[in-house]
Amino acid sequence: MTLSAGDRLGRYETLEHLGAGGMGEVYRATDTEIERNVAVKKLPEAVAQDEARLARFEREAKAVAKVSHPNVLDIHDCGREGEITYSVSELLEGETLRDHAGGGIMRYSAFVLAILCATVTSVSGATPAERHADVLLRHSVDLQPGEHLVIDCSPAGEELSEAVFRQALEMGARVTVLSSLRHQNEMELRSASDEALRWLSPVVTTAIETANALIVIDAPENTRAGAGNDPTRLAAAQERSGKYWQLVLSRSGSGELRWVYTHAPTPARAQQAGMGFLQYREFAHRSMGLDEEDPVAAWSQRCEEQAGHVARFNGGKMVRLTGPDIDLTLSIDGRHFVNACGRGNFPDGEIFTSPVEDTVNGWVRFSYPLIYQGQTIEGLQLWIERGRVARFEAASGQQYLETLLALDDGARVIGELGIGTNGGIDRFTKNMLYDEKMDGTVHFALGSGYPEAGGTNVSQIHIDMLVDMSDGAIEVDGRRVYENGRFVD
């Protein structure tokens, strides 16, 4: 509905229509309370009727209102009148950008681009860490003013942790920071009693139990810090980690907690991946979509694309995976695939489910080494009967795996099937946060399932293992949906 001169939106009275575009219609108006001319933008109906887009508009309006810069319009107000949603800004008199650029669409476009680049650089100067933080807060956990955010971080990730902390405060959140010491894990493995290794501090549990959102920032300085330790000591430390993540998953499954686990690039991760640090950092940022013009919008688009993949599975009953390294069947009857697009892990890019626990049968050989707690297990093969590991073989690390599988009754159960979709992850990095998202692979996890997918298995462990599906296939109820590393119609 186009407004006419004299129409009122709250305290604002329209005077004339100035223009329209994809983001709405703009009017010259007057603020009747202080008798000042302003610009009123009426949002398109598609935005005003979409709760998610409307919430984003309101958050961004609040963020822009905090900026004071000669190249940025001052935002005075935003509101709703009946079915009309609008924003109010200062009114700039004078020629348009098109007129100022001297006509010519190419000249006009180049002029606008130059202005935009200069403004973005001078106003935000956003570093990759700040862009990373922005996606975590606005997309991954969708933080809202007044909410309690917990940041669980380590010293080597200080730049990212500080960016998250600062932006969360600016968004009006209440923030708790849980930070570890530089060599804390190694010192605990060397000096703590077994009881202390298993102990989860009530400070940590209280923080998570009262949080609306949790961001875990892992930034190891030594990815082999656990190597050389007695497997039983590592297992004791894993018990504490298991308690932590069981609490997180329980609150997440009930809808009480939104969380994301991410990595800040470090030289240790680069060395583990066989790359120089600068090369690894570029790879990490590309896999996160931080090179996109609008990373948040890019991840929203990925969510829409992956919804189509999810639809191929949901409502199905039996799944079969075949290939040179796999021949497995499992049931997903009553379960559903979760669209993982940045709201649990970051980087992300997978769809996953928890199979019906006692229905997984067959054999699988994992194409890549399994690295867990600084330990490496290579050449792993599993024979699975009724959802449990009946037999296994490993070229190395077999004793360590035996210790993990003996931790509890749920450790031998297949808790997850996931399918990677992130084309930006094009190599094996020995870092499962990235590797399990690699396009053309599937992964299984031993241990805890995901309540949000219908999983019921509980364990202190959740260990992901990766299978190359470049020559494999997946069928749902006899219908092929995936072949040679790609989804098919």
DRENDO-1510 file (C-alpha; in Angstrom, 1 decimal, always signed):
<recs>
REC; n; res; u; v; w
REC; 1; MET; +0.0; +0.0; +0.0 .
REC; 2; THR; +1.5; +3.3; -1.1 .
REC; 3; LEU; +1.1; +6.2; +1.4 .
REC; 4; SER; -0.4; +9.5; +0.5 .
REC; 5; ALA; +0.5; +13.0; +1.8 .
REC; 6; GLY; -1.0; +13.5; +5.2 .
REC; 7; ASP; -1.0; +9.8; +6.2 .
REC; 8; ARG; +0.3; +9.2; +9.8 .
REC; 9; LEU; +2.7; +6.6; +11.1 .
REC; 10; GLY; +2.7; +7.2; +14.8 .
REC; 11; ARG; +4.1; +10.7; +15.3 .
REC; 12; TYR; +5.3; +11.0; +11.6 .
REC; 13; GLU; +3.2; +12.6; +8.9 .
REC; 14; THR; +4.1; +11.9; +5.3 .
REC; 15; LEU; +4.6; +14.8; +3.0 .
REC; 16; GLU; +5.6; +13.3; -0.4 .
REC; 17; HIS; +6.9; +10.0; -2.0 .
REC; 18; LEU; +10.6; +10.2; -2.7 .
REC; 19; GLY; +11.3; +6.8; -4.3 .
REC; 20; ALA; +11.1; +3.0; -4.1 .
REC; 21; GLY; +13.4; +0.0; -4.4 .
REC; 22; GLY; +13.8; -3.6; -3.4 .
REC; 23; MET; +14.1; -2.7; +0.3 .
REC; 24; GLY; +11.0; -0.5; +0.5 .
REC; 25; GLU; +9.5; +2.9; -0.2 .
REC; 26; VAL; +10.9; +6.1; +1.1 .
REC; 27; TYR; +8.9; +9.3; +2.0 .
REC; 28; ARG; +9.6; +12.8; +3.1 .
REC; 29; ALA; +7.8; +13.2; +6.4 .
REC; 30; THR; +7.7; +15.5; +9.4 .
REC; 31; ASP; +8.1; +14.5; +13.0 .
REC; 32; THR; +5.1; +16.3; +14.5 .
REC; 33; GLU; +6.4; +16.4; +18.0 .
REC; 34; ILE; +9.6; +18.3; +17.3 .
REC; 35; GLU; +8.7; +19.7; +13.9 .
REC; 36; ARG; +11.7; +18.2; +12.0 .
REC; 37; ASN; +11.6; +16.8; +8.5 .
REC; 38; VAL; +12.8; +13.2; +8.3 .
REC; 39; ALA; +13.0; +10.3; +5.9 .
REC; 40; VAL; +10.5; +7.4; +6.5 .
REC; 41; LYS; +11.1; +4.0; +4.9 .
REC; 42; LYS; +8.2; +1.6; +4.7 .
REC; 43; LEU; +9.4; -2.0; +4.6 .
REC; 44; PRO; +8.1; -4.4; +1.9 .
REC; 45; GLU; +5.3; -6.6; +3.0 .
REC; 46; ALA; +7.4; -9.7; +2.5 .
REC; 47; VAL; +9.8; -8.5; +5.2 .
REC; 48; ALA; +7.2; -7.2; +7.5 .
REC; 49; GLN; +5.3; -10.5; +7.5 .
REC; 50; ASP; +8.5; -12.6; +8.0 .
REC; 51; GLU; +9.3; -12.8; +11.7 .
REC; 52; ALA; +12.9; -13.9; +11.2 .
REC; 53; ARG; +13.6; -11.1; +8.6 .
REC; 54; LEU; +11.8; -8.6; +10.7 .
REC; 55; ALA; +13.8; -9.5; +13.8 .
REC; 56; ARG; +17.0; -9.1; +11.8 .
REC; 57; PHE; +15.9; -5.7; +10.5 .
REC; 58; GLU; +15.2; -4.5; +14.1 .
REC; 59; ARG; +18.6; -5.8; +15.3 .
REC; 60; GLU; +20.4; -4.2; +12.5 .
REC; 61; ALA; +18.6; -0.9; +12.9 .
REC; 62; LYS; +19.7; -0.9; +16.6 .
REC; 63; ALA; +23.3; -1.6; +15.6 .
REC; 64; VAL; +23.3; +1.2; +12.9 .
REC; 65; ALA; +21.8; +3.6; +15.4 .
REC; 66; LYS; +24.9; +3.3; +17.5 .
REC; 67; VAL; +27.2; +4.3; +14.7 .
REC; 68; SER; +28.2; +8.0; +14.4 .
REC; 69; HIS; +29.9; +8.7; +11.1 .
REC; 70; PRO; +29.5; +11.4; +8.4 .
REC; 71; ASN; +29.0; +8.7; +5.7 .
REC; 72; VAL; +26.2; +6.9; +7.6 .
REC; 73; LEU; +22.7; +8.1; +8.0 .
REC; 74; ASP; +21.5; +8.7; +11.5 .
REC; 75; ILE; +18.6; +6.3; +12.5 .
REC; 76; HIS; +16.1; +8.0; +14.7 .
REC; 77; ASP; +13.4; +5.5; +15.2 .
REC; 78; CYS; +11.6; +2.3; +13.9 .
REC; 79; GLY; +8.1; +1.1; +14.6 .
REC; 80; ARG; +4.9; -0.5; +13.4 .
REC; 81; GLU; +1.5; +1.1; +12.6 .
REC; 82; GLY; -1.1; -1.4; +11.8 .
REC; 83; GLU; +0.4; -3.7; +9.2 .
REC; 84; ILE; +3.1; -1.2; +8.2 .
REC; 85; THR; +6.6; -1.6; +9.6 .
REC; 86; TYR; +8.9; +1.5; +9.1 .
REC; 87; SER; +12.2; +3.1; +10.0 .
REC; 88; VAL; +12.9; +6.8; +10.4 .
REC; 89; SER; +16.3; +8.4; +9.5 .
REC; 90; GLU; +17.7; +11.9; +8.9 .
REC; 91; LEU; +16.6; +13.5; +5.7 .
REC; 92; LEU; +19.4; +14.4; +3.3 .
REC; 93; GLU; +18.6; +17.2; +0.9 .
REC; 94; GLY; +20.5; +17.6; -2.5 .
REC; 95; GLU; +21.2; +15.6; -5.7 .
REC; 96; THR; +21.0; +11.9; -5.9 .
REC; 97; LEU; +24.0; +9.6; -6.2 .
REC; 98; ARG; +23.0; +8.9; -9.8 .
REC; 99; ASP; +23.0; +12.6; -10.6 .
REC; 100; HIS; +26.2; +13.2; -8.7 .
REC; 101; ALA; +27.9; +10.4; -10.6 .
REC; 102; GLY; +27.1; +12.1; -13.9 .
REC; 103; GLY; +24.6; +9.6; -15.4 .
REC; 104; GLY; +25.7; +6.4; -17.1 .
REC; 105; ILE; +24.8; +3.2; -15.2 .
REC; 106; MET; +28.4; +1.9; -15.3 .
REC; 107; ARG; +29.8; +5.2; -14.0 .
REC; 108; TYR; +27.0; +5.2; -11.4 .
REC; 109; SER; +27.7; +1.7; -10.2 .
REC; 110; ALA; +31.4; +2.3; -10.0 .
REC; 111; PHE; +30.8; +5.5; -8.0 .
REC; 112; VAL; +28.5; +3.8; -5.6 .
REC; 113; LEU; +30.9; +0.9; -5.2 .
REC; 114; ALA; +33.7; +3.3; -4.4 .
REC; 115; ILE; +31.6; +5.1; -1.8 .
REC; 116; LEU; +30.5; +1.8; -0.2 .
REC; 117; CYS; +34.0; +0.5; +0.0 .
REC; 118; ALA; +35.3; +3.7; +1.6 .
REC; 119; THR; +32.5; +3.8; +4.0 .
REC; 120; VAL; +32.7; +0.1; +5.0 .
REC; 121; THR; +36.5; +0.4; +5.5 .
REC; 122; SER; +36.3; +3.6; +7.6 .
REC; 123; VAL; +33.2; +2.6; +9.6 .
REC; 124; SER; +33.7; -1.0; +10.4 .
REC; 125; GLY; +37.2; -2.0; +9.3 .
REC; 126; ALA; +36.0; -5.5; +10.3 .
REC; 127; THR; +38.7; -8.0; +10.8 .
REC; 128; PRO; +38.2; -11.7; +10.0 .
REC; 129; ALA; +37.8; -12.3; +13.8 .
REC; 130; GLU; +35.1; -9.6; +14.0 .
REC; 131; ARG; +33.3; -11.1; +11.0 .
REC; 132; HIS; +33.6; -14.6; +12.6 .
REC; 133; ALA; +32.1; -13.2; +15.8 .
REC; 134; ASP; +29.3; -11.5; +13.9 .
REC; 135; VAL; +28.2; -14.8; +12.3 .
REC; 136; LEU; +28.4; -16.6; +15.7 .
REC; 137; LEU; +26.3; -14.1; +17.5 .
REC; 138; ARG; +23.7; -13.2; +14.8 .
REC; 139; HIS; +23.4; -16.5; +13.0 .
REC; 140; SER; +24.7; -19.4; +15.1 .
REC; 141; VAL; +23.1; -18.5; +18.5 .
REC; 142; ASP; +20.9; -15.6; +17.4 .
REC; 143; LEU; +21.7; -13.7; +20.5 .
REC; 144; GLN; +19.0; -11.3; +21.8 .
REC; 145; PRO; +19.2; -8.3; +24.1 .
REC; 146; GLY; +19.1; -9.3; +27.8 .
REC; 147; GLU; +20.0; -12.9; +27.2 .
REC; 148; HIS; +22.8; -14.7; +29.1 .
REC; 149; LEU; +25.7; -15.7; +26.9 .
REC; 150; VAL; +28.5; -18.0; +28.1 .
REC; 151; ILE; +31.8; -17.8; +26.2 .
REC; 152; ASP; +34.0; -20.9; +26.9 .
REC; 153; CYS; +37.4; -20.0; +25.4 .
REC; 154; SER; +41.2; -20.6; +25.6 .
REC; 155; PRO; +44.1; -18.1; +25.6 .
REC; 156; ALA; +45.3; -18.7; +22.0 .
REC; 157; GLY; +41.8; -17.6; +20.7 .
REC; 158; GLU; +41.9; -14.3; +22.5 .
REC; 159; GLU; +41.3; -12.2; +19.4 .
REC; 160; LEU; +38.1; -14.0; +18.5 .
REC; 161; SER; +37.0; -14.3; +22.1 .
REC; 162; GLU; +37.4; -10.6; +22.7 .
REC; 163; ALA; +35.5; -9.8; +19.5 .
REC; 164; VAL; +32.6; -12.0; +20.6 .
REC; 165; PHE; +32.6; -10.5; +24.1 .
REC; 166; ARG; +32.6; -6.9; +22.8 .
REC; 167; GLN; +29.9; -7.4; +20.2 .
REC; 168; ALA; +27.7; -9.4; +22.7 .
REC; 169; LEU; +27.9; -6.5; +25.1 .
REC; 170; GLU; +27.0; -4.0; +22.4 .
REC; 171; MET; +24.0; -6.2; +21.6 .
REC; 172; GLY; +22.8; -5.8; +25.2 .
REC; 173; ALA; +23.6; -9.3; +26.4 .
REC; 174; ARG; +24.8; -10.4; +29.9 .
REC; 175; VAL; +28.1; -12.3; +29.4 .
REC; 176; THR; +30.0; -14.9; +31.4 .
REC; 177; VAL; +33.5; -15.9; +30.3 .
REC; 178; LEU; +34.9; -19.3; +31.2 .
REC; 179; SER; +38.6; -19.3; +30.2 .
REC; 180; SER; +41.3; -21.9; +30.7 .
REC; 181; LEU; +45.0; -21.5; +31.4 .
REC; 182; ARG; +47.5; -21.9; +28.6 .
REC; 183; HIS; +48.7; -25.4; +29.6 .
REC; 184; GLN; +45.8; -26.4; +31.8 .
REC; 185; ASN; +44.9; -29.7; +30.1 .
REC; 186; GLU; +48.5; -30.9; +30.1 .
REC; 187; MET; +49.0; -29.9; +33.7 .
REC; 188; GLU; +45.9; -31.7; +34.8 .
REC; 189; LEU; +46.9; -34.9; +33.0 .
REC; 190; ARG; +50.3; -34.8; +34.7 .
REC; 191; SER; +49.3; -33.8; +38.2 .
REC; 192; ALA; +45.6; -34.2; +39.0 .
REC; 193; SER; +44.1; -37.2; +40.7 .
REC; 194; ASP; +41.8; -39.4; +38.7 .
REC; 195; GLU; +38.9; -38.0; +40.8 .
REC; 196; ALA; +39.9; -34.4; +40.0 .
REC; 197; LEU; +40.2; -35.3; +36.3 .
REC; 198; ARG; +36.6; -36.5; +36.4 .
REC; 199; TRP; +35.3; -33.5; +38.4 .
REC; 200; LEU; +33.2; -30.9; +36.5 .
REC; 201; SER; +33.2; -27.7; +38.4 .
REC; 202; PRO; +29.8; -26.4; +39.7 .
REC; 203; VAL; +30.9; -23.0; +38.4 .
REC; 204; VAL; +30.8; -24.5; +34.9 .
REC; 205; THR; +27.5; -26.3; +35.4 .
REC; 206; THR; +25.8; -23.3; +36.9 .
REC; 207; ALA; +26.9; -21.1; +34.0 .
REC; 208; ILE; +25.6; -23.6; +31.4 .
REC; 209; GLU; +22.4; -24.3; +33.3 .
REC; 210; THR; +21.5; -20.6; +33.4 .
REC; 211; ALA; +22.7; -19.7; +29.9 .
REC; 212; ASN; +20.4; -18.9; +26.9 .
REC; 213; ALA; +23.4; -19.2; +24.5 .
REC; 214; LEU; +26.8; -20.9; +24.6 .
REC; 215; ILE; +29.8; -20.2; +22.3 .
REC; 216; VAL; +32.8; -22.6; +22.7 .
REC; 217; ILE; +36.0; -21.3; +21.1 .
REC; 218; ASP; +38.7; -23.9; +20.8 .
REC; 219; ALA; +42.2; -22.7; +20.0 .
REC; 220; PRO; +44.8; -25.3; +20.9 .
REC; 221; GLU; +48.5; -24.3; +21.0 .
REC; 222; ASN; +49.5; -28.0; +20.9 .
REC; 223; THR; +47.2; -30.5; +19.3 .
REC; 224; ARG; +49.3; -33.4; +20.7 .
REC; 225; ALA; +49.1; -32.2; +24.3 .
REC; 226; GLY; +47.4; -35.5; +25.3 .
REC; 227; ALA; +49.9; -37.7; +23.5 .
REC; 228; GLY; +52.1; -40.0; +25.7 .
REC; 229; ASN; +49.6; -40.1; +28.6 .
REC; 230; ASP; +48.2; -43.3; +30.1 .
REC; 231; PRO; +45.0; -44.1; +28.2 .
REC; 232; THR; +43.2; -44.5; +31.5 .
REC; 233; ARG; +44.1; -41.0; +32.5 .
REC; 234; LEU; +42.8; -39.7; +29.2 .
REC; 235; ALA; +39.6; -41.7; +29.7 .
REC; 236; ALA; +39.1; -40.1; +33.2 .
REC; 237; ALA; +39.5; -36.6; +31.6 .
REC; 238; GLN; +37.0; -37.7; +28.9 .
REC; 239; GLU; +34.4; -38.5; +31.6 .
REC; 240; ARG; +34.5; -34.8; +32.6 .
REC; 241; SER; +34.1; -33.7; +29.0 .
REC; 242; GLY; +31.3; -36.2; +28.6 .
REC; 243; LYS; +29.4; -34.6; +31.5 .
REC; 244; TYR; +29.9; -31.2; +30.0 .
REC; 245; TRP; +28.5; -32.1; +26.6 .
REC; 246; GLN; +25.7; -34.2; +28.0 .
REC; 247; LEU; +24.5; -31.1; +29.9 .
REC; 248; VAL; +24.8; -29.0; +26.8 .
REC; 249; LEU; +22.9; -31.5; +24.6 .
REC; 250; SER; +20.2; -32.1; +27.2 .
REC; 251; ARG; +19.4; -28.3; +27.4 .
REC; 252; SER; +19.7; -27.9; +23.7 .
REC; 253; GLY; +17.4; -30.8; +23.0 .
REC; 254; SER; +14.7; -29.2; +25.3 .
REC; 255; GLY; +15.1; -25.9; +23.5 .
REC; 256; GLU; +16.5; -24.1; +26.5 .
REC; 257; LEU; +20.0; -23.5; +25.1 .
REC; 258; ARG; +21.4; -22.4; +21.7 .
REC; 259; TRP; +25.1; -23.3; +21.3 .
REC; 260; VAL; +27.9; -23.4; +18.8 .
REC; 261; TYR; +31.4; -24.9; +18.9 .
REC; 262; THR; +34.0; -23.2; +16.7 .
REC; 263; HIS; +37.8; -23.0; +16.3 .
REC; 264; ALA; +40.1; -19.9; +16.1 .
REC; 265; PRO; +42.9; -20.7; +13.6 .
REC; 266; THR; +46.2; -21.3; +15.4 .
REC; 267; PRO; +49.7; -22.3; +14.2 .
REC; 268; ALA; +49.2; -25.7; +15.9 .
REC; 269; ARG; +46.1; -26.4; +13.8 .
REC; 270; ALA; +48.0; -25.3; +10.7 .
REC; 271; GLN; +50.9; -27.6; +11.4 .
REC; 272; GLN; +48.5; -30.5; +12.0 .
REC; 273; ALA; +46.8; -29.8; +8.7 .
REC; 274; GLY; +50.2; -29.7; +6.9 .
REC; 275; MET; +49.8; -26.0; +5.9 .
REC; 276; GLY; +51.5; -22.7; +6.7 .
REC; 277; PHE; +49.6; -20.6; +9.2 .
REC; 278; LEU; +48.5; -17.9; +6.7 .
REC; 279; GLN; +47.4; -20.6; +4.2 .
REC; 280; TYR; +45.5; -22.4; +6.9 .
REC; 281; ARG; +43.8; -19.2; +8.1 .
REC; 282; GLU; +42.6; -18.4; +4.6 .
REC; 283; PHE; +41.3; -22.0; +4.3 .
REC; 284; ALA; +39.5; -21.7; +7.6 .
REC; 285; HIS; +37.9; -18.4; +6.8 .
REC; 286; ARG; +36.9; -19.6; +3.4 .
REC; 287; SER; +35.2; -22.7; +4.9 .
REC; 288; MET; +33.4; -20.4; +7.2 .
REC; 289; GLY; +32.2; -18.1; +4.4 .
REC; 290; LEU; +33.9; -15.1; +5.9 .
REC; 291; ASP; +35.1; -14.1; +2.4 .
REC; 292; GLU; +31.4; -13.6; +1.4 .
REC; 293; GLU; +30.1; -10.1; +1.1 .
REC; 294; ASP; +27.5; -10.9; +3.8 .
REC; 295; PRO; +28.5; -14.1; +5.6 .
REC; 296; VAL; +25.2; -14.2; +7.7 .
REC; 297; ALA; +23.1; -14.0; +4.5 .
REC; 298; ALA; +25.3; -16.7; +2.9 .
REC; 299; TRP; +24.8; -19.1; +5.7 .
REC; 300; SER; +21.0; -18.4; +5.6 .
REC; 301; GLN; +21.1; -19.3; +2.0 .
REC; 302; ARG; +23.0; -22.5; +2.8 .
REC; 303; CYS; +20.3; -23.5; +5.2 .
REC; 304; GLU; +17.7; -23.2; +2.5 .
REC; 305; GLU; +19.8; -25.3; +0.1 .
REC; 306; GLN; +20.4; -28.1; +2.7 .
REC; 307; ALA; +16.7; -28.2; +3.5 .
REC; 308; GLY; +16.3; -29.9; +0.1 .
REC; 309; HIS; +18.8; -32.6; +1.1 .
REC; 310; VAL; +17.1; -33.2; +4.4 .
REC; 311; ALA; +13.8; -33.7; +2.5 .
REC; 312; ARG; +15.3; -36.7; +0.7 .
REC; 313; PHE; +15.6; -38.6; +4.0 .
REC; 314; ASN; +12.9; -37.4; +6.4 .
REC; 315; GLY; +9.9; -39.7; +6.3 .
REC; 316; GLY; +12.0; -42.6; +5.1 .
REC; 317; LYS; +12.6; -45.8; +7.0 .
REC; 318; MET; +15.6; -47.8; +5.8 .
REC; 319; VAL; +18.9; -46.5; +4.6 .
REC; 320; ARG; +21.7; -48.4; +2.9 .
REC; 321; LEU; +25.2; -47.1; +2.4 .
REC; 322; THR; +27.5; -49.0; -0.1 .
REC; 323; GLY; +31.0; -48.4; -1.5 .
REC; 324; PRO; +34.5; -49.7; -1.4 .
REC; 325; ASP; +34.8; -48.9; +2.3 .
REC; 326; ILE; +31.2; -49.5; +3.5 .
REC; 327; ASP; +28.2; -51.8; +3.4 .
REC; 328; LEU; +25.8; -50.8; +6.1 .
REC; 329; THR; +22.0; -50.7; +6.7 .
REC; 330; LEU; +20.2; -48.8; +9.3 .
REC; 331; SER; +16.7; -47.5; +10.2 .
REC; 332; ILE; +15.7; -43.9; +10.4 .
REC; 333; ASP; +12.1; -44.7; +11.1 .
REC; 334; GLY; +10.7; -42.1; +13.5 .
REC; 335; ARG; +14.0; -40.1; +13.3 .
REC; 336; HIS; +14.7; -37.0; +11.3 .
REC; 337; PHE; +17.8; -35.4; +9.7 .
REC; 338; VAL; +18.9; -32.1; +11.2 .
REC; 339; ASN; +20.0; -29.3; +8.8 .
REC; 340; ALA; +23.3; -28.3; +10.2 .
REC; 341; CYS; +24.2; -24.9; +8.8 .
REC; 342; GLY; +26.1; -23.0; +11.4 .
REC; 343; ARG; +24.0; -23.4; +14.5 .
REC; 344; GLY; +25.9; -26.1; +16.4 .
REC; 345; ASN; +29.3; -26.2; +14.7 .
REC; 346; PHE; +31.1; -23.4; +12.8 .
REC; 347; PRO; +32.3; -24.0; +10.2 .
REC; 348; ASP; +29.3; -26.2; +9.3 .
REC; 349; GLY; +27.8; -27.8; +6.3 .
REC; 350; GLU; +26.2; -31.2; +6.9 .
REC; 351; ILE; +23.0; -33.0; +7.5 .
REC; 352; PHE; +22.8; -35.6; +10.3 .
REC; 353; THR; +20.6; -37.9; +12.3 .
REC; 354; SER; +20.8; -40.5; +15.0 .
REC; 355; PRO; +19.8; -43.9; +13.6 .
REC; 356; VAL; +17.5; -46.2; +15.5 .
REC; 357; GLU; +20.0; -47.5; +18.0 .
REC; 358; ASP; +19.6; -51.3; +17.5 .
REC; 359; THR; +19.2; -51.3; +13.7 .
REC; 360; VAL; +22.7; -50.6; +12.4 .
REC; 361; ASN; +24.2; -53.7; +10.8 .
REC; 362; GLY; +27.3; -54.2; +8.5 .
REC; 363; TRP; +30.9; -53.2; +8.0 .
REC; 364; VAL; +32.8; -50.0; +7.5 .
REC; 365; ARG; +36.4; -49.1; +7.0 .
REC; 366; PHE; +37.3; -45.5; +7.8 .
REC; 367; SER; +39.2; -43.8; +5.1 .
REC; 368; TYR; +41.1; -41.3; +7.2 .
REC; 369; PRO; +42.9; -41.5; +10.6 .
REC; 370; LEU; +40.8; -40.9; +13.8 .
REC; 371; ILE; +42.5; -38.3; +16.0 .
REC; 372; TYR; +41.0; -37.9; +19.5 .
REC; 373; GLN; +42.5; -36.3; +22.6 .
REC; 374; GLY; +45.9; -36.1; +20.8 .
REC; 375; GLN; +45.8; -39.8; +20.1 .
REC; 376; THR; +45.8; -41.3; +16.6 .
REC; 377; ILE; +43.9; -44.4; +15.5 .
REC; 378; GLU; +44.6; -45.5; +12.0 .
REC; 379; GLY; +43.3; -48.2; +9.6 .
REC; 380; LEU; +40.1; -48.6; +11.7 .
REC; 381; GLN; +37.4; -51.1; +10.7 .
REC; 382; LEU; +34.2; -51.8; +12.5 .
REC; 383; TRP; +31.8; -54.8; +12.3 .
REC; 384; ILE; +28.4; -53.7; +13.7 .
REC; 385; GLU; +25.6; -55.9; +14.8 .
REC; 386; ARG; +22.2; -54.6; +16.1 .
REC; 387; GLY; +23.7; -51.1; +16.5 .
REC; 388; ARG; +26.7; -52.1; +18.6 .
REC; 389; VAL; +30.4; -52.6; +17.7 .
REC; 390; ALA; +30.8; -56.4; +17.7 .
REC; 391; ARG; +34.4; -56.4; +16.5 .
REC; 392; PHE; +37.0; -53.9; +15.5 .
REC; 393; GLU; +40.5; -53.8; +14.1 .
REC; 394; ALA; +43.0; -50.9; +13.9 .
REC; 395; ALA; +46.5; -50.7; +12.4 .
REC; 396; SER; +47.4; -48.4; +15.4 .
REC; 397; GLY; +45.8; -47.0; +18.5 .
REC; 398; GLN; +43.8; -50.2; +19.3 .
REC; 399; GLN; +44.5; -50.2; +23.0 .
REC; 400; TYR; +43.4; -46.6; +23.3 .
REC; 401; LEU; +40.1; -47.4; +21.4 .
REC; 402; GLU; +39.5; -50.4; +23.7 .
REC; 403; THR; +39.8; -48.0; +26.7 .
REC; 404; LEU; +37.3; -45.6; +25.2 .
REC; 405; LEU; +34.8; -48.3; +24.3 .
REC; 406; ALA; +34.9; -49.6; +27.8 .
REC; 407; LEU; +33.9; -46.2; +29.4 .
REC; 408; ASP; +30.2; -47.0; +29.5 .
REC; 409; ASP; +27.5; -49.1; +27.9 .
REC; 410; GLY; +26.7; -46.5; +25.3 .
REC; 411; ALA; +30.2; -46.1; +23.9 .
REC; 412; ARG; +29.8; -49.0; +21.5 .
REC; 413; VAL; +26.6; -47.7; +20.0 .
REC; 414; ILE; +26.4; -45.8; +16.7 .
REC; 415; GLY; +25.0; -42.4; +17.8 .
REC; 416; GLU; +25.2; -40.4; +14.5 .
REC; 417; LEU; +25.2; -40.6; +10.7 .
REC; 418; GLY; +26.2; -37.4; +9.0 .
REC; 419; ILE; +26.7; -36.3; +5.4 .
REC; 420; GLY; +29.2; -33.5; +4.6 .
REC; 421; THR; +28.1; -30.7; +2.2 .
REC; 422; ASN; +30.7; -27.9; +2.6 .
REC; 423; GLY; +32.5; -27.5; -0.7 .
REC; 424; GLY; +34.9; -25.0; +0.9 .
REC; 425; ILE; +36.5; -27.9; +2.8 .
REC; 426; ASP; +38.5; -29.6; +0.1 .
REC; 427; ARG; +41.2; -31.4; +2.0 .
REC; 428; PHE; +41.7; -33.6; +5.1 .
REC; 429; THR; +43.0; -31.5; +8.0 .
REC; 430; LYS; +43.1; -34.0; +10.9 .
REC; 431; ASN; +40.5; -31.7; +12.5 .
REC; 432; MET; +37.1; -33.3; +12.7 .
REC; 433; LEU; +35.3; -30.0; +13.1 .
REC; 434; TYR; +36.3; -29.3; +9.5 .
REC; 435; ASP; +36.8; -32.8; +8.1 .
REC; 436; GLU; +33.3; -34.2; +8.9 .
REC; 437; LYS; +31.8; -31.3; +6.8 .
REC; 438; MET; +33.9; -32.2; +3.7 .
REC; 439; ASP; +31.8; -32.5; +0.6 .
REC; 440; GLY; +31.7; -36.1; -0.7 .
REC; 441; THR; +32.1; -37.8; +2.7 .
REC; 442; VAL; +29.9; -39.4; +5.4 .
REC; 443; HIS; +30.8; -39.8; +9.1 .
REC; 444; PHE; +29.6; -42.0; +11.9 .
REC; 445; ALA; +30.0; -41.3; +15.6 .
REC; 446; LEU; +30.4; -43.8; +18.4 .
REC; 447; GLY; +28.7; -42.8; +21.6 .
REC; 448; SER; +26.0; -40.1; +22.4 .
REC; 449; GLY; +23.2; -39.5; +19.9 .
REC; 450; TYR; +21.4; -36.3; +19.3 .
REC; 451; PRO; +18.1; -35.8; +21.1 .
REC; 452; GLU; +17.0; -33.2; +18.5 .
REC; 453; ALA; +17.2; -35.9; +15.9 .
REC; 454; GLY; +15.4; -38.4; +18.0 .
REC; 455; GLY; +18.5; -40.2; +19.4 .
REC; 456; THR; +18.3; -41.8; +22.8 .
REC; 457; ASN; +21.8; -43.2; +23.3 .
REC; 458; VAL; +23.8; -41.6; +26.1 .
REC; 459; SER; +27.6; -41.9; +26.5 .
REC; 460; GLN; +30.6; -40.0; +27.8 .
REC; 461; ILE; +32.0; -40.0; +24.3 .
REC; 462; HIS; +31.0; -38.9; +20.8 .
REC; 463; ILE; +33.8; -39.8; +18.4 .
REC; 464; ASP; +33.4; -39.0; +14.7 .
REC; 465; MET; +34.9; -41.2; +12.0 .
REC; 466; LEU; +35.1; -40.3; +8.3 .
REC; 467; VAL; +34.4; -42.3; +5.2 .
REC; 468; ASP; +35.2; -41.2; +1.6 .
REC; 469; MET; +32.0; -41.7; -0.5 .
REC; 470; SER; +33.4; -40.5; -3.9 .
REC; 471; ASP; +32.7; -44.0; -5.2 .
REC; 472; GLY; +29.8; -44.8; -2.9 .
REC; 473; ALA; +26.0; -44.6; -2.8 .
REC; 474; ILE; +23.2; -44.0; -0.4 .
REC; 475; GLU; +19.6; -45.4; -0.8 .
REC; 476; VAL; +16.5; -44.6; +1.1 .
REC; 477; ASP; +13.8; -47.3; +1.0 .
REC; 478; GLY; +15.5; -48.6; -2.2 .
REC; 479; ARG; +15.6; -45.1; -3.9 .
REC; 480; ARG; +19.1; -43.8; -4.7 .
REC; 481; VAL; +19.5; -40.3; -3.3 .
REC; 482; TYR; +23.3; -40.0; -3.3 .
REC; 483; GLU; +26.0; -41.2; -5.7 .
REC; 484; ASN; +29.7; -40.7; -6.1 .
REC; 485; GLY; +29.8; -38.0; -3.4 .
REC; 486; ARG; +26.8; -36.0; -4.7 .
REC; 487; PHE; +23.1; -35.8; -4.1 .
REC; 488; VAL; +21.0; -37.0; -7.0 .
REC; 489; ASP; +17.4; -36.3; -8.0 .
</recs>
